[in-house]
């Protein structure tokens, strides 16, 4: 009996010991997991801190990624075939090449390239390395941020798309009153530097928020959770709670200067021919390649009541009588260009968008890649003349157009009906920085418009921002205005911003690439 009792005691002790051992092992495993997860969280927080650091630099200088290789960035190799620095490299912290608009990361990173965030205090906090990829379809950049704790073999990678809130985020934006016709249906947000007015009956509808620095008069029906913001707060919100300072067009000149610099110094298309008075610009696609054909003229025609600038509004391809005569303006071929990676074209004179009869290719305008076309500057204003219908090759993959005029955007009435009799189809984000969107007349701003057999109809899909109100809708007895809902999350390349603050469009964790494992 004593032996049996002893064996029972020993077995009990062994069971207890085994249980303690199992619990100890479980506790050790849980502790290791907790430490792993803690290091993982710390690593991720430092990766996010590097993103915040980069965003703050972009907020100060929106072209930072075009000027510098960041201190946390992999070695860049210039891949722009038009750059004299093709295949040359720059390391972290160095100034990037002027005129090189495309790059790649061709070399596996050396251990010394990985950097610790300045606020890290422990080797277990990890190291970070990033890639920067311009995203023309969103007007900003994608950051690929890799983090590692080398001695622990812990790795994480995130992809972050960041974009500035652009003027194109509004379906309508103006410094003066915005007035909508009875029964108007507005899909996107609108902003007025004074009043927003929905006239008459039936009552208009809006699915986007409405902002007025003064008042919303004759308010619409607010649908799908939309709210009105004005100085009174009577329609759901006070405008200064969202925009403490009014949105004014004078603050956009720096953005237009940035477009000029990016086109002429950072690998874009720079139209700066000596003596040029106008450029005829025809975006098109050749196979799978998006290109732009360009002609230029040095003619300065002042005839009758038209001054030399107004001449181009209605006579880019026609004489005064409306007959096609492509030789009147002595258009000269400048060349065809691939749409650059940064997606920016700037011209020092009037841009006539769309070629209907001068050589080949001809319209309609076909946008096959993200593209912003800008004309002029604060010191030398220039207009954009719409001379043909505009279409996207494939909007589902980010084809988008931005038009930025330092003066007016002018619709040539001779272009109406070029594709479909009596119709004009326009797409994109349009900004008339100094003026308005207007219809060209026989005396420029004044006079008559060419008679039409079929009452013209306008189909517009996009965004309109003008300093002043325009008269172009009066030319079209019927119009269809639709908002391009993609502009909620994207903007044409380097399109002028309404704020210096960048928004996170997308944040996701991605598989760790081979280069991020040492």
C-alpha positions in Angstrom: 0.0 0.0 0.0 2.8 2.4 0.8 4.4 1.7 -2.6 1.2 2.3 -4.3 0.8 5.6 -2.4 4.3 6.6 -3.3 3.7 5.9 -7.0 0.5 7.9 -6.9 2.3 10.8 -5.4 5.1 10.7 -7.9 2.6 10.4 -10.8 0.7 13.4 -9.4 4.0 15.4 -9.1 4.8 14.5 -12.7 1.4 15.6 -13.9 1.8 18.9 -12.1 5.3 19.3 -13.4 4.1 18.5 -17.0 1.2 21.0 -16.6 3.6 23.6 -15.3 6.0 22.9 -18.2 3.1 23.2 -20.8 1.9 26.4 -19.2 5.5 27.8 -19.1 6.0 26.9 -22.8 2.6 28.5 -23.7 3.5 31.6 -21.7 6.9 31.8 -23.4 5.2 31.4 -26.9 2.7 34.0 -26.0 5.4 36.3 -24.8 7.4 35.8 -28.0 4.3 36.5 -30.1 3.5 39.6 -28.0 7.1 40.8 -28.5 6.9 40.0 -32.2 3.6 41.8 -32.6 4.9 44.7 -30.5 8.0 45.0 -32.8 5.7 44.6 -35.8 3.5 47.5 -34.6 6.5 49.7 -33.9 7.9 48.9 -37.3 4.6 49.8 -39.0 4.4 53.0 -37.0 7.8 54.1 -38.2 6.9 53.3 -41.8 3.8 55.5 -41.4 6.0 58.2 -39.8 8.2 58.1 -43.0 5.0 58.5 -45.1 3.9 61.5 -42.9 7.3 63.0 -43.3 7.2 62.7 -47.1 3.7 64.1 -47.2 4.8 67.2 -45.2 7.5 67.8 -47.8 5.0 67.6 -50.7 2.8 70.0 -48.9 5.6 72.6 -48.8 6.8 71.7 -52.4 4.3 69.8 -54.6 7.1 69.0 -57.0 9.5 67.7 -54.3 9.4 64.2 -55.8 10.6 65.7 -59.1 13.4 67.7 -57.5 14.9 65.3 -54.9 15.6 61.7 -54.1 14.4 61.4 -50.6 16.7 60.4 -47.7 14.7 57.2 -47.3 14.5 56.4 -51.0 16.2 53.7 -53.0 18.8 54.7 -55.7 17.0 56.1 -58.7 18.0 55.5 -62.4 16.9 58.0 -65.0 14.8 56.1 -67.7 13.6 59.1 -69.7 14.7 58.6 -73.3 14.7 62.3 -74.0 16.9 63.2 -71.0 20.6 63.8 -71.4 21.0 61.9 -68.1 19.4 58.7 -69.4 20.7 55.7 -67.3 22.5 58.0 -64.8 21.8 57.5 -61.1 21.2 59.5 -58.0 21.3 58.3 -54.4 19.2 59.1 -51.4 19.3 62.8 -50.4 20.6 64.0 -53.8 19.0 66.5 -56.1 17.3 64.8 -59.0 18.2 65.5 -62.7 16.5 68.5 -64.3 14.5 67.3 -67.3 14.3 63.7 -66.3 10.6 62.9 -65.9 10.9 59.1 -65.6 12.9 56.8 -63.3 13.2 53.3 -62.1 14.8 51.4 -59.2 17.1 48.9 -61.0 19.7 48.1 -58.3 19.0 45.9 -55.3 19.5 48.1 -52.2 22.6 47.7 -50.2 22.3 47.3 -46.4 23.6 50.8 -46.0 20.7 52.3 -47.9 18.1 51.3 -45.3 17.5 54.1 -42.9 16.1 54.3 -39.3 13.6 57.0 -38.6 15.2 59.8 -36.5 12.9 59.1 -33.6 13.9 55.4 -33.3 15.8 54.5 -30.2 16.4 50.7 -30.5 17.8 48.4 -33.2 14.6 46.4 -32.9 12.7 49.4 -34.1 13.7 48.5 -37.7 14.8 50.2 -40.9 12.8 51.7 -43.7 13.3 52.2 -47.5 10.8 53.6 -50.0 10.1 53.9 -53.7 8.3 56.9 -55.2 6.0 56.5 -58.2 4.3 59.5 -59.8 0.6 58.8 -60.5 -0.6 61.1 -63.2 -4.1 59.7 -63.0 -4.3 60.9 -59.4 -2.3 64.0 -59.7 0.1 62.9 -57.0 2.3 59.9 -56.0 2.3 56.4 -54.8 4.7 55.5 -52.0 5.9 51.9 -51.7 7.3 51.8 -48.1 9.2 48.7 -47.0 10.2 48.1 -43.4 12.4 45.4 -41.9 13.9 44.3 -38.6 16.9 42.5 -40.1 18.2 40.5 -37.2 14.6 39.3 -36.4 13.7 38.6 -40.1 10.6 40.7 -39.8 9.3 42.4 -42.9 6.4 44.5 -43.9 5.5 46.6 -47.0 2.7 49.1 -47.5 1.5 51.0 -50.6 0.1 54.5 -50.0 -1.5 56.7 -52.6 -1.6 60.4 -51.7 -3.3 63.2 -53.6 -3.9 66.9 -53.0 -7.5 68.1 -53.0 -7.7 69.7 -56.4 -10.0 72.2 -58.0 -11.4 69.4 -60.1 -13.0 67.9 -56.9 -15.8 70.4 -57.5 -18.3 70.0 -60.3 -18.7 73.8 -60.4 -16.5 76.4 -58.7 -16.6 80.2 -59.2 -15.7 83.4 -57.4 -19.0 84.9 -58.4 -22.6 83.7 -58.1 -23.5 80.2 -59.3 -27.0 80.2 -60.7 -28.8 77.0 -61.8 -31.8 76.7 -64.0 -35.2 75.3 -62.7 -35.0 71.6 -62.2 -31.2 71.4 -62.3 -29.7 68.2 -61.2 -26.3 68.5 -59.7 -24.2 65.4 -58.9 -21.0 66.8 -57.4 -20.0 69.4 -54.9 -20.2 73.1 -55.9 -18.6 76.2 -54.5 -19.3 79.9 -55.0 -17.3 82.9 -53.6 -20.7 84.6 -53.2 -24.1 83.0 -53.6 -25.5 79.7 -54.9 -28.9 80.1 -56.5 -31.3 77.4 -57.6 -33.9 79.3 -59.6 -37.6 78.6 -60.0 -39.7 75.5 -60.2 -39.3 72.6 -60.4 -36.9 72.7 -57.5 -33.4 71.6 -58.3 -31.7 68.6 -56.7 -28.1 68.0 -55.6 -26.3 64.9 -54.5 -23.1 66.9 -53.7 -22.5 69.3 -50.9 -23.1 73.0 -51.7 -20.7 75.7 -50.4 -21.4 79.5 -50.6 -19.2 82.1 -49.0 -22.4 84.3 -48.7 -25.7 82.5 -49.0 -27.5 79.6 -50.6 -30.6 81.2 -52.1 -33.6 79.2 -53.3 -32.0 76.0 -51.9 -32.3 72.7 -53.8 -33.5 69.4 -52.5 -30.4 67.9 -50.7 -30.3 64.2 -51.5 -28.2 61.2 -50.4 -26.9 63.0 -47.3 -25.6 66.1 -49.0 -25.4 69.3 -47.0 -25.4 73.1 -47.7 -22.8 75.3 -46.2 -23.1 79.1 -46.2 -22.6 82.0 -43.8 -26.0 81.5 -42.2 -25.7 77.8 -41.4 -29.4 77.4 -42.3 -28.9 74.4 -44.6 -26.9 72.1 -42.4 -23.5 73.7 -41.9 -21.4 76.9 -41.8 -19.0 77.3 -44.7 -16.1 78.6 -42.5 -16.1 75.3 -40.6 -15.0 73.6 -43.8 -13.1 76.5 -45.5 -11.9 78.9 -42.9 -10.6 81.1 -45.7 -12.4 81.7 -49.0 -11.2 79.8 -52.1 -9.8 82.6 -54.4 -8.3 82.2 -57.8 -5.4 84.4 -57.1 -3.9 81.7 -55.0 -3.8 79.3 -58.0 -1.0 81.2 -59.9 1.7 79.3 -58.1 0.2 76.0 -59.3 0.2 77.3 -62.9 3.8 78.3 -62.5 4.5 74.7 -61.2 2.9 73.3 -64.4 5.2 75.6 -66.5 8.2 74.5 -64.6 7.3 70.8 -64.7 6.7 70.9 -68.4 9.8 72.8 -69.3 12.3 71.6 -66.6 11.0 68.3 -65.3 10.4 66.2 -68.4 7.1 67.4 -69.7 6.1 68.8 -73.1 7.2 72.5 -73.2 5.8 74.5 -76.1 8.0 77.7 -76.1 8.8 78.4 -79.7 10.2 81.9 -80.3 7.6 84.1 -81.9 4.8 81.6 -81.6 1.3 83.1 -81.3 -0.7 79.9 -81.1 -0.3 76.1 -81.0 -2.6 73.6 -82.6 -2.6 70.6 -80.3 -4.1 67.2 -81.2 -3.9 64.4 -78.6 -4.3 61.0 -80.2 -3.3 57.4 -79.8 -1.0 55.4 -82.1 -1.5 51.8 -81.3 -1.3 51.6 -77.5 0.8 54.8 -77.2 -0.8 58.1 -76.2 0.7 61.0 -78.2 0.3 64.7 -79.0 0.7 66.2 -82.4 1.6 69.9 -82.4 1.7 72.6 -85.0 2.5 76.3 -84.4 1.9 79.6 -86.0 3.8 82.9 -85.8 1.0 84.9 -87.6 -0.5 87.9 -85.8 -3.8 88.6 -87.5 -5.8 91.7 -86.6 -8.8 91.9 -88.9 -11.9 94.1 -88.5 -13.1 94.0 -84.9 -10.8 91.1 -83.9 -7.6 91.6 -82.1 -4.7 89.1 -82.6 -5.7 87.0 -79.5 -9.4 86.9 -80.4 -8.5 85.8 -84.0 -7.6 82.3 -82.8 -11.0 81.9 -81.0 -12.9 81.5 -84.2 -10.4 81.4 -87.0 -7.9 78.7 -86.1 -9.0 76.8 -89.2 -11.5 79.1 -90.8 -11.6 82.5 -92.5 -14.1 85.1 -91.4 -16.8 83.6 -93.6 -16.4 80.2 -91.9 -15.0 78.4 -94.9 -12.2 76.0 -94.1 -8.9 77.3 -95.2 -6.1 75.6 -93.2 -3.3 77.7 -94.9 -4.6 81.1 -93.6 -2.5 80.8 -90.4 0.6 79.2 -91.9 0.6 76.3 -89.4 4.0 74.7 -89.2 4.6 71.1 -87.9 6.4 71.1 -84.6 6.2 67.3 -84.1 4.5 64.4 -82.3 5.4 63.6 -78.7 4.6 60.8 -76.4 2.6 62.0 -73.4 5.3 62.2 -70.7 5.2 60.3 -67.5 4.4 63.5 -65.5 1.5 64.1 -67.9 2.1 67.9 -68.3 2.0 70.1 -71.4 2.5 73.8 -71.2 2.4 76.5 -73.9 3.6 80.1 -73.9 0.7 81.2 -76.2 -2.9 80.3 -77.1 -3.6 76.6 -77.3 -6.1 75.5 -80.0 -7.2 72.1 -78.8 -8.3 69.8 -81.6 -7.3 69.6 -85.3 -10.1 69.2 -87.8 -8.4 69.9 -91.1 -4.7 70.8 -90.8 -2.7 67.7 -91.8 -2.9 64.5 -89.8 -4.0 63.3 -87.3 -7.4 65.0 -87.1 -10.0 65.2 -84.4 -11.8 64.4 -82.3 -9.3 64.8 -79.5 -8.6 61.4 -78.0 -7.0 61.3 -74.5 -5.2 58.0 -74.0 -3.3 58.9 -70.8 -3.5 61.3 -67.9 -2.8 64.8 -69.4 -2.9 68.4 -68.2 -2.7 71.1 -70.8 -1.8 74.6 -69.5 -1.5 77.9 -71.4 0.3 81.1 -70.3 1.2 82.5 -66.9 0.3 85.4 -64.6 2.6 87.7 -66.5 1.6 86.5 -70.0 -1.9 85.3 -70.2 -3.0 82.9 -72.9 -6.3 81.2 -73.8 -7.3 77.7 -74.6 -9.6 77.3 -77.6 -11.7 74.1 -77.8 -11.7 73.3 -81.5 -13.1 69.7 -81.6 -15.0 67.1 -79.6 -13.0 65.4 -76.7 -13.2 61.8 -75.8 -11.2 59.3 -73.5 -9.7 56.1 -74.9 -10.4 54.3 -71.7 -11.5 56.2 -68.6 -11.5 53.0 -66.6 -7.7 52.9 -66.5 -7.3 56.6 -65.5 -7.4 58.5 -68.8 -8.2 62.0 -67.7 -7.8 65.5 -69.1 -7.2 68.8 -67.4 -7.3 72.2 -69.2 -5.8 75.2 -67.4 -6.0 78.6 -69.1 -4.4 81.6 -67.6 -7.1 83.6 -69.5 -10.3 82.3 -71.0 -11.4 78.9 -72.2 -13.2 79.5 -75.5 -15.5 77.2 -77.5 -15.2 77.6 -81.3 -18.8 77.3 -82.6 -17.4 76.1 -85.9 -16.4 72.9 -84.1 -19.9 72.0 -83.0 -21.3 69.1 -85.0 -17.9 67.8 -86.2 -18.6 64.3 -85.0 -22.4 64.2 -84.6 -24.5 66.9 -86.4 -25.6 69.6 -83.9 -23.7 68.1 -81.0 -20.5 68.9 -79.0 -19.1 66.4 -76.5 -16.6 67.7 -74.0 -14.8 65.8 -71.2 -12.4 66.8 -68.5 -11.6 69.3 -65.8 -11.6 72.9 -67.1 -10.1 75.9 -65.2 -10.3 79.5 -66.6 -7.9 81.1 -64.1 -8.4 84.8 -65.1 -11.7 84.7 -66.9 -14.5 82.4 -68.0 -15.7 79.7 -70.4 -17.2 81.6 -73.3 -18.4 81.0 -76.9 -16.4 82.7 -79.6 -18.3 85.4 -81.6 -17.6 87.3 -84.8 -16.0 90.1 -82.8 -14.4 87.9 -80.1 -16.4 88.7 -77.0 -19.1 90.5 -79.0 -21.1 90.1 -82.1 -23.0 87.2 -83.5 -22.3 83.4 -83.7 -22.5 81.3 -86.9 -26.0 80.2 -87.7 -26.8 76.5 -87.3 -29.2 74.3 -89.2 -29.7 72.0 -86.1 -30.0 73.7 -82.7 -26.7 72.8 -81.0 -26.6 70.5 -78.0 -23.8 70.3 -75.4 -22.8 67.1 -73.6 -20.4 68.0 -70.8 -18.9 65.4 -68.4 -16.4 66.7 -65.9 -15.6 69.8 -63.8 -15.8 73.5 -64.4 -13.9 76.2 -62.5 -14.0 79.9 -63.6 -13.2 83.2 -61.9 -16.2 84.8 -63.7 -19.5 83.5 -65.1 -19.5 82.8 -68.9 -22.0 82.8 -71.7 -21.2 79.5 -73.4 -24.4 77.8 -72.1 -26.5 80.4 -73.9 -25.3 79.2 -77.3 -26.6 75.7 -76.6 -30.5 75.6 -76.3 -30.1 72.2 -74.6 -27.3 71.0 -72.4 -26.4 67.9 -70.4 -23.9 68.5 -67.5 -22.6 65.5 -65.7 -19.9 65.3 -63.1 -17.0 62.9 -63.5 -17.3 61.1 -60.2 -13.7 59.9 -60.5 -12.7 63.4 -59.5 -13.6 62.5 -56.0 -10.4 60.5 -55.7 -8.3 61.6 -58.7 -7.2 64.7 -60.5 -5.4 65.5 -63.7 -1.6 65.7 -63.4 -0.5 68.5 -61.1 -3.9 70.1 -61.4 -4.2 73.3 -59.2 -5.0 72.6 -55.6 -7.5 74.1 -53.2 -5.4 73.2 -50.2 -1.8 72.4 -49.4 -2.9 69.4 -47.3 -2.6 66.0 -49.0 -5.3 63.3 -48.7 -4.7 59.6 -48.4 -6.6 58.1 -51.3 -5.5 54.5 -50.6 -3.6 52.7 -47.9 -3.0 48.9 -48.2 -0.5 46.3 -47.1 1.2 44.5 -50.0 3.4 41.4 -50.3 7.0 42.0 -49.4 9.0 42.3 -52.7 12.3 40.5 -53.1 14.4 43.7 -52.9 12.9 44.4 -49.4 14.4 41.2 -47.9 18.0 41.1 -47.0 
